[in-house]
Amino acid sequence: MRFRFKSIKQPDGSRILEASFVATNKKDRKDRVPVYEADINFLNVLGEEKVPLGASKTSKEGIARITLPEDQYYLKDEEGRITLMALFKGTEELDGEEEEISIKDIHLDLGLIEKDSIKTVQVKAHTLDSLGVQIPVEETDIIISVEGMLSKMIIDEGTIEEGGYEFEMPIGLPGDVNGNITVYAIIEDHDDYGDVVQKNTESWGILNEQHKEDENTLWSEAAPIWMYVVLTILLVGIWANFVYTGIHLFKIKKEGEELELKTENE
Protein backbone atom coordinates (compact mmCIF):
# COMPACT_ATOMS: atom_id res chain seq x y z
CA MET A 1 0.00 0.00 0.00
CA ARG A 2 1.05 3.56 -0.68
CA PHE A 3 -0.53 6.05 1.69
CA ARG A 4 0.60 9.66 1.21
CA PHE A 5 -0.49 12.86 2.94
CA LYS A 6 0.21 16.54 2.24
CA SER A 7 -0.96 20.05 3.08
CA ILE A 8 -1.48 22.77 0.46
CA LYS A 9 -1.96 26.35 1.63
CA GLN A 10 -4.00 28.29 -0.94
CA PRO A 11 -3.73 31.97 -2.02
CA ASP A 12 -6.85 32.87 -0.01
CA GLY A 13 -5.33 31.44 3.19
CA SER A 14 -7.43 28.27 3.19
CA ARG A 15 -5.66 24.91 3.47
CA ILE A 16 -6.26 21.70 1.54
CA LEU A 17 -5.48 18.43 3.28
CA GLU A 18 -5.00 15.69 0.70
CA ALA A 19 -4.39 11.98 1.16
CA SER A 20 -3.64 9.56 -1.68
CA PHE A 21 -4.29 5.85 -1.21
CA VAL A 22 -2.98 3.38 -3.79
CA ALA A 23 -2.62 -0.39 -3.65
CA THR A 24 0.46 -1.93 -5.29
CA ASN A 25 1.12 -5.41 -6.56
CA LYS A 26 3.80 -7.08 -4.41
CA LYS A 27 5.22 -8.88 -7.44
CA ASP A 28 5.08 -5.85 -9.72
CA ARG A 29 5.14 -2.50 -7.93
CA LYS A 30 4.43 -0.70 -11.20
CA ASP A 31 0.99 -2.29 -11.12
CA ARG A 32 -0.99 0.20 -9.00
CA VAL A 33 -4.71 0.37 -8.26
CA PRO A 34 -6.29 3.39 -6.49
CA VAL A 35 -8.30 2.48 -3.41
CA TYR A 36 -11.85 3.73 -4.02
CA GLU A 37 -14.30 5.02 -1.38
CA ALA A 38 -11.96 4.51 1.57
CA ASP A 39 -12.95 6.62 4.60
CA ILE A 40 -10.11 8.99 5.47
CA ASN A 41 -10.22 11.02 8.68
CA PHE A 42 -8.11 14.16 9.10
CA LEU A 43 -7.00 15.25 12.55
CA ASN A 44 -4.98 17.93 14.33
CA VAL A 45 -2.72 16.23 16.87
CA LEU A 46 -0.89 17.61 19.90
CA GLY A 47 0.49 15.02 22.30
CA GLU A 48 -2.40 12.75 23.26
CA GLU A 49 -5.00 15.23 22.07
CA LYS A 50 -6.59 14.63 18.68
CA VAL A 51 -9.03 17.11 17.19
CA PRO A 52 -11.09 15.94 14.18
CA LEU A 53 -10.86 18.34 11.23
CA GLY A 54 -13.07 16.47 8.80
CA ALA A 55 -13.40 13.30 6.75
CA SER A 56 -13.67 12.34 3.10
CA LYS A 57 -13.92 9.26 0.91
CA THR A 58 -11.27 8.55 -1.70
CA SER A 59 -12.19 9.20 -5.32
CA LYS A 60 -11.70 6.82 -8.24
CA GLU A 61 -8.17 8.20 -8.41
CA GLY A 62 -7.59 7.25 -4.76
CA ILE A 63 -7.60 10.88 -3.56
CA ALA A 64 -9.39 12.19 -0.47
CA ARG A 65 -9.28 15.86 0.42
CA ILE A 66 -10.89 18.46 2.62
CA THR A 67 -10.53 22.25 2.65
CA LEU A 68 -10.06 24.14 5.90
CA PRO A 69 -10.91 27.87 6.10
CA GLU A 70 -8.36 30.63 6.60
CA ASP A 71 -9.51 31.18 10.19
CA GLN A 72 -9.25 27.50 11.15
CA TYR A 73 -7.93 27.08 14.69
CA TYR A 74 -5.00 24.63 15.07
CA LEU A 75 -3.32 23.11 18.07
CA LYS A 76 0.39 24.06 17.96
CA ASP A 77 3.46 23.01 19.90
CA GLU A 78 5.98 25.38 21.52
CA GLU A 79 7.76 25.90 18.18
CA GLY A 80 4.52 26.85 16.48
CA ARG A 81 4.31 23.60 14.54
CA ILE A 82 0.98 22.12 13.50
CA THR A 83 0.83 18.33 13.48
CA LEU A 84 -1.74 16.92 11.08
CA MET A 85 -2.77 13.32 10.58
CA ALA A 86 -4.57 11.40 7.83
CA LEU A 87 -6.08 8.18 9.20
CA PHE A 88 -7.62 5.14 7.54
CA LYS A 89 -9.01 2.83 10.20
CA GLY A 90 -9.00 -0.23 7.97
CA THR A 91 -11.56 -2.80 6.87
CA GLU A 92 -11.82 -6.58 6.75
CA GLU A 93 -9.89 -6.52 3.48
CA LEU A 94 -7.44 -3.68 4.13
CA ASP A 95 -5.16 -2.87 7.05
CA GLY A 96 -5.34 0.53 8.69
CA GLU A 97 -3.01 3.30 7.52
CA GLU A 98 -1.96 6.64 8.96
CA GLU A 99 0.42 9.42 8.03
CA GLU A 100 1.52 12.49 9.98
CA ILE A 101 3.06 15.76 8.86
CA SER A 102 4.34 18.59 11.04
CA ILE A 103 4.37 22.06 9.47
CA LYS A 104 4.68 25.71 10.34
CA ASP A 105 2.08 28.18 9.12
CA ILE A 106 3.94 30.37 6.65
CA HIS A 107 2.61 33.71 5.42
CA LEU A 108 3.55 34.24 1.79
CA ASP A 109 2.99 37.59 0.08
CA LEU A 110 3.44 38.20 -3.65
CA GLY A 111 3.81 41.75 -4.94
CA LEU A 112 3.96 42.89 -8.55
CA ILE A 113 5.53 46.33 -8.45
CA GLU A 114 7.47 48.72 -10.67
CA LYS A 115 10.85 49.85 -9.37
CA ASP A 116 12.47 52.55 -11.49
CA SER A 117 10.10 51.60 -14.32
CA ILE A 118 11.22 47.96 -14.07
CA LYS A 119 8.46 45.42 -13.53
CA THR A 120 9.50 43.43 -10.48
CA VAL A 121 8.15 40.31 -8.76
CA GLN A 122 8.58 40.64 -5.00
CA VAL A 123 8.05 37.75 -2.57
CA LYS A 124 7.95 38.17 1.19
CA ALA A 125 7.62 35.28 3.62
CA HIS A 126 7.47 34.93 7.40
CA THR A 127 6.17 32.73 10.19
CA LEU A 128 4.87 33.72 13.62
CA ASP A 129 6.29 32.58 16.96
CA SER A 130 4.18 31.83 20.02
CA LEU A 131 4.06 35.57 20.86
CA GLY A 132 2.95 36.57 17.36
CA VAL A 133 6.33 37.99 16.38
CA GLN A 134 7.18 37.72 12.69
CA ILE A 135 10.16 35.50 11.87
CA PRO A 136 11.62 35.97 8.37
CA VAL A 137 11.84 32.77 6.34
CA GLU A 138 15.33 31.59 5.39
CA GLU A 139 16.81 29.18 2.82
CA THR A 140 13.53 28.24 1.18
CA ASP A 141 13.26 27.43 -2.51
CA ILE A 142 10.59 29.31 -4.44
CA ILE A 143 9.16 28.79 -7.93
CA ILE A 144 7.71 31.67 -9.92
CA SER A 145 5.35 30.75 -12.72
CA VAL A 146 2.66 32.34 -14.88
CA GLU A 147 -0.74 31.07 -15.94
CA GLY A 148 -0.62 29.36 -19.31
CA MET A 149 -3.31 28.03 -21.63
CA LEU A 150 -2.96 24.45 -20.39
CA SER A 151 -0.73 24.68 -17.31
CA LYS A 152 1.56 26.98 -15.35
CA MET A 153 4.81 28.01 -17.05
CA ILE A 154 7.87 28.40 -14.82
CA ILE A 155 9.71 31.67 -15.44
CA ASP A 156 12.10 31.69 -12.46
CA GLU A 157 13.37 29.60 -9.56
CA GLY A 158 15.21 31.03 -6.59
CA THR A 159 15.69 30.98 -2.82
CA ILE A 160 14.02 33.11 -0.16
CA GLU A 161 16.66 34.79 2.02
CA GLU A 162 15.97 37.00 5.04
CA GLY A 163 12.27 36.73 4.37
CA GLY A 164 12.34 37.94 0.79
CA TYR A 165 13.06 37.27 -2.86
CA GLU A 166 12.62 39.36 -5.98
CA PHE A 167 13.51 39.34 -9.64
CA GLU A 168 12.88 41.33 -12.79
CA MET A 169 9.81 40.21 -14.67
CA PRO A 170 10.52 39.08 -18.25
CA ILE A 171 8.93 41.28 -20.90
CA GLY A 172 6.87 40.06 -23.82
CA LEU A 173 4.79 37.46 -21.97
CA PRO A 174 1.31 37.06 -23.47
CA GLY A 175 -1.64 38.10 -21.33
CA ASP A 176 -5.34 37.47 -21.61
CA VAL A 177 -7.75 39.48 -23.78
CA ASN A 178 -7.33 42.40 -21.35
CA GLY A 179 -3.55 42.11 -21.17
CA ASN A 180 -3.66 40.70 -17.63
CA ILE A 181 -1.14 38.11 -16.51
CA THR A 182 -1.41 35.95 -13.37
CA VAL A 183 1.83 35.24 -11.51
CA TYR A 184 2.26 32.41 -8.97
CA ALA A 185 4.76 32.00 -6.16
CA ILE A 186 4.99 28.34 -5.15
CA ILE A 187 6.77 26.45 -2.39
CA GLU A 188 6.66 22.72 -3.10
CA ASP A 189 6.91 19.77 -0.72
CA HIS A 190 8.89 21.66 1.95
CA ASP A 191 9.75 19.83 5.17
CA ASP A 192 8.65 22.78 7.33
CA TYR A 193 5.85 24.35 5.28
CA GLY A 194 4.42 21.69 3.01
CA ASP A 195 3.01 23.09 -0.24
CA VAL A 196 2.21 26.81 -0.37
CA VAL A 197 0.71 28.80 -3.26
CA GLN A 198 0.26 32.55 -3.64
CA LYS A 199 -0.81 34.49 -6.73
CA ASN A 200 -1.33 38.01 -8.04
CA THR A 201 -2.60 39.52 -11.28
CA GLU A 202 -1.35 42.60 -13.11
CA SER A 203 -1.75 44.05 -16.60
CA TRP A 204 1.83 43.25 -17.59
CA GLY A 205 1.09 40.89 -20.45
CA ILE A 206 0.99 41.54 -24.16
CA LEU A 207 -2.60 42.00 -25.24
CA ASN A 208 -3.77 38.72 -26.68
CA GLU A 209 -6.63 39.60 -28.98
CA GLN A 210 -8.64 36.61 -30.05
CA HIS A 211 -9.76 37.09 -33.64
CA LYS A 212 -12.90 35.23 -34.46
CA GLU A 213 -12.82 33.66 -37.87
CA ASP A 214 -15.33 35.18 -40.25
CA GLU A 215 -18.22 32.88 -40.82
CA ASN A 216 -19.64 32.33 -44.30
CA THR A 217 -22.33 34.96 -44.76
CA LEU A 218 -24.29 36.43 -47.64
CA TRP A 219 -22.01 39.48 -47.72
CA SER A 220 -18.71 37.60 -47.33
CA GLU A 221 -16.51 36.32 -50.16
CA ALA A 222 -17.54 32.76 -49.33
CA ALA A 223 -21.27 32.03 -49.35
CA PRO A 224 -22.99 30.12 -46.55
CA ILE A 225 -22.77 26.33 -46.73
CA TRP A 226 -26.55 25.97 -47.06
CA MET A 227 -26.45 27.98 -50.28
CA TYR A 228 -23.97 25.55 -51.80
CA VAL A 229 -26.20 22.64 -50.81
CA VAL A 230 -29.36 24.23 -52.25
CA LEU A 231 -27.59 25.23 -55.47
CA THR A 232 -26.20 21.73 -55.92
CA ILE A 233 -29.64 20.17 -55.45
CA LEU A 234 -31.17 22.61 -57.99
CA LEU A 235 -28.48 21.95 -60.59
CA VAL A 236 -28.76 18.19 -60.15
CA GLY A 237 -32.55 18.49 -60.54
CA ILE A 238 -32.25 20.60 -63.71
CA TRP A 239 -29.75 18.26 -65.36
CA ALA A 240 -31.82 15.25 -64.35
CA ASN A 241 -34.84 16.87 -66.02
CA PHE A 242 -32.79 17.50 -69.20
CA VAL A 243 -31.67 13.89 -69.31
CA TYR A 244 -35.20 12.61 -68.66
CA THR A 245 -36.64 14.84 -71.40
CA GLY A 246 -33.91 13.86 -73.85
CA ILE A 247 -34.47 10.15 -73.31
CA HIS A 248 -38.22 10.47 -73.89
CA LEU A 249 -37.78 12.63 -77.01
CA PHE A 250 -35.45 9.98 -78.41
CA LYS A 251 -38.02 7.27 -77.69
CA ILE A 252 -40.82 9.30 -79.32
CA LYS A 253 -38.72 9.89 -82.44
CA LYS A 254 -37.80 6.24 -82.68
CA GLU A 255 -41.40 5.10 -82.24
CA GLY A 256 -42.46 7.65 -84.94
CA GLU A 257 -39.93 6.28 -87.40
CA GLU A 258 -41.04 2.72 -86.74
CA LEU A 259 -44.69 3.67 -87.22
CA GLU A 260 -43.90 5.48 -90.49
CA LEU A 261 -41.96 2.48 -91.81
CA LYS A 262 -44.81 0.14 -90.94
CA THR A 263 -47.32 2.32 -92.77
CA GLU A 264 -45.24 2.35 -95.95
CA ASN A 265 -44.93 -1.43 -95.92
CA GLU A 266 -48.71 -1.85 -95.74
N, C-alpha and C positions, 0 to 999 in steps of 0.2 A: 504494500500500500504506500501511496505517496500522499501525505497530508501536509499541505503548506498553508501558511497564514501570513497576511501582511496588512499594514495600515496605510491608507492613502489620504493625506490631508488635501482638501479641495480649495480652489481659489476663494470660495465664499466662507471658509473657515470650518465647514462641515468635515466629517471624517468618515471614510468608507472602510469598513472592516470586511476583508474578503478572504475566504478559505477555499482552497481547491482540493478536491478529493478524487484521486485516481487510483484504480486498481491496476497492478502490473502482473504480467505472467512471470512466474518464477524461472521458467526455462528460457523465456525470451523477454527481457525487460523492455524491449522496444514495442512489445504488444501491450498497449495501454487501453483501459476501458474506464471512462468516467463513471463515478458512482452517482446514481440518479436518485433524487428525493431522499437523501440522507438528512436527518435533522441535526443541524449544527447550532450550538448555543455559544453566544459570545459573552464573555464576562470581564469585569475589571477586578483585578486581584491585588490584594495588599496583605501579606502575611497569610493568616488563616481566613481573612474576610474575602468573600467573593460576591460581587454585585452583578446581577444579570443586566446586560445591556440590550439584549434582544436575541432573536433566533430566526433562522431561515432554512429552507430546504435547498439542497443542491439542484442545480439546473441539469439539463441534458448534457451540458459541457462539464459537469462536476463542480460548478462554482456556486457558492453560497455567499451572499453579502448583505450587509445592513448599512444604513447611513445614519450617523449620529449628528445632531445639530451642533452649530458653532458653540452654543452655550452649555453643552453637555458637561456635567460635573464628573470629574474623575478622582479616584483615590490615587494619591501620589506618595512616594517615599521621601526620605529626607533630601535626596538629590534632585527631587522634582520629576522623577521617572514615573511613567504610567505603565503598569504591567497589564497586558491584555491577553486573554486566552480564548482560543477556539476549541470547542469540546464536542466530540461525537461520542455518545454514550455506548454505542455498539448495539448490535442486534444478534439474533440467533446465528445468522450467517457471517456477520462481520464483527471483528474485535473493535473495542473502543479506541479512539484516537484523540490526542490533544496536542496543542502547540501553543507556546507562549512567546510573546515578544515584549521587550521592555524599551520604551521610547521616551524621548523628551518632546514636549510640545514646542515646536519651533514656530516663530513668527517670521514669515517671508514676505517682503514687500518688493514690488517691481515697479520702477519708475521709468517712464519714457520722456526724457527731457532734452532740451537743446542747450548745449554749453558752447558759447562762442560760435553759434550758428552750426554746431556739429550735433547731429542727432545721436543721442547717447542712451544706452540701456544701463540702468542703475539698479543693482540688487542690494538690498539690505536685509540682514538676518540676525535674529537674537532669540534667546530663550529667557525665561524668568526664573529666578531662584525662589526659595520659600518665602522671602520677604517682598517679592514682586519687583526686584531689581533686575534691570535688563543686563544680560550677559552676551556680549558679541560672539557670534559663531566663528569658529576657526577651522581651517584645514578641511573644508567641505566642498566636494566637487559639485559643480552646477552645470546644467545643460541649458542653453538658450536655443529655442526653436521658434518657428513661425508656422501659422496655420497654412496648410496646403490644401489642394483640391481633394486628395485622398487621405493624406496623413500629415503629421507634423514634419517639417524640414529643419534639421539642425543647422544653425548658422554659427554657433560658437560653443566651446566647452572651456571651462576655467575652474578656478578654485576661490571660494570665499575666504578672505583673510580679514581679520579684525572687523568682522561683521559686515563686510561689503565686497562688492565686485562690480566693475563696470567695463563697458567696451563700446567702441564706436559702431553704430549701426550701419551695415552695408547699404549702399544706395542702389536703386534700380530694382528693388523687390516688388513684384506685382501685388497690388491690393485688390479689394473687391470692387464692385461697381461704383462705390463711393470713394475709392482710394484708401479705405481703411485697411490696416494690417494688424493682426492679433499676434502678440509676442508672448511666449511662455518661458517661465523660469522653472526648471524641474530638478529636484533632488531625487535620485533613484536608489532604492534598496540600501539606505544608509543604516549602519548599525545603531546609531543613536536616534535618528529621526524617521526612519522608515521611508516611505515615498511622500513627497511634498510637491504640490503644483500651485503655481501662481501665474496669473495672466493679466495683460493690459492691452488696450487697443488704442491706436493712434493713426491719424491720416498721413502716414509716412510712405504708403505704397504708391506705385504707379497706377494711375487710373486704368482699370481693366474693363473697358466698355465691351459689352456683349452684343454683337451685331446679330440681329435676327435675320435669317435668310429670307429673302423675298419669296413669298408664295406665288404660285401661278395665278394671276388674276386677269380679268378682261383687259385691263389697261397695261399689263406687263408685256415684255417681249415674248414670253412663253405663255400660251393660253392655258386655262385650267384643264386638268386631266379629263373632266367629264365631257368637255367639248371635243376632245380627241375621240373619245369613245362614241359619242353621238354621231360625229362626222363619219367615223369608220362604218358604223351600222347603216347610215344613210347611203354611203357609197356602195357598200356590199349589196344593199337592197336594190339600188338602181341598176347595177351591173347584172344582178340576178334577173331583174325584169327584162333587160336587153337580151340576155341569153335565152330566157324563156320565150320571149316574143320571136326571136330569130329562129328557134327550133320549130315553133308552130308555123311560121311563114314558110319554112322549107318544106314541112309536111304538106301544107295546103297546096303549094306549087307542084309538089310531086304527085299528089292525088289528082290535081287538075290535068297534068300531062297524061297520067294513066287513063283518066276518063276520056280525054280527047282521042287517044290512040284507040281505045275500045270502040268509040263511036265510028271512027273511020273504017275499022275492020268490018263492022256490021253493014 
